[in-house]
């Protein structure tokens, strides 16, 4: 009976996984990325035409679960010569936590129980927050929604007078209504549609998007 029960749980996990195809390739570091400093200066960009966001001084804020969102965020920051701020959960996600094929993994339990999605961050306050006009907000897509660790940041900050440009990484799901979902949560700020990058996002993907959309502001 025990082996039959285990088999049923494995089958259910596979079914749930179909709604989350992008998780394994969607965001930056399991435990690894969470140990880095939450606020750091991005490398200086070499393109003077992209030295700042169209709407003024910019900052790149992101949560990454397996490395992909981090890669996109750092490329945006380098191109715009903007600082980055990494959102790290108080309880970091391990590789096992992110295993969506395991019905007992942390992400599966959080997905199935919304009360567990209130993931607290180590720090939600960006240094010199009031000086930024534009916020690039990055996250992986989990089950066709913004990965819930970003929620604590969105709920904890006042976005009045700021333009927020979401960007996400996913192997299959689009960015869809992520901006409106987060805007309702924030209650303030001007939220643009943003952009979805594939899990294998490259520096060229980022620079092409920025150059074709006035640094992400043209929709």
Protein Blocks (a to p, Z undefined) as FASTA:
>chain_A
ZZmmmmmmmmmmmmmmmmmmmmmmmbgcfklmmmpcfbdcddddfbfklmpcfkbccddd
dddfklmmmmmmmmmmmmnopacdddddfbacdfklmmmkbmkbmklmmmmmmklmmccd
fbfcdghklmpmbdcdddddeehiacfklmmmmmmpcfehiacddddddfkbcfklmmmm
mmmmnopajddebjaddfklcfklmmmmmmmnggolaZZ
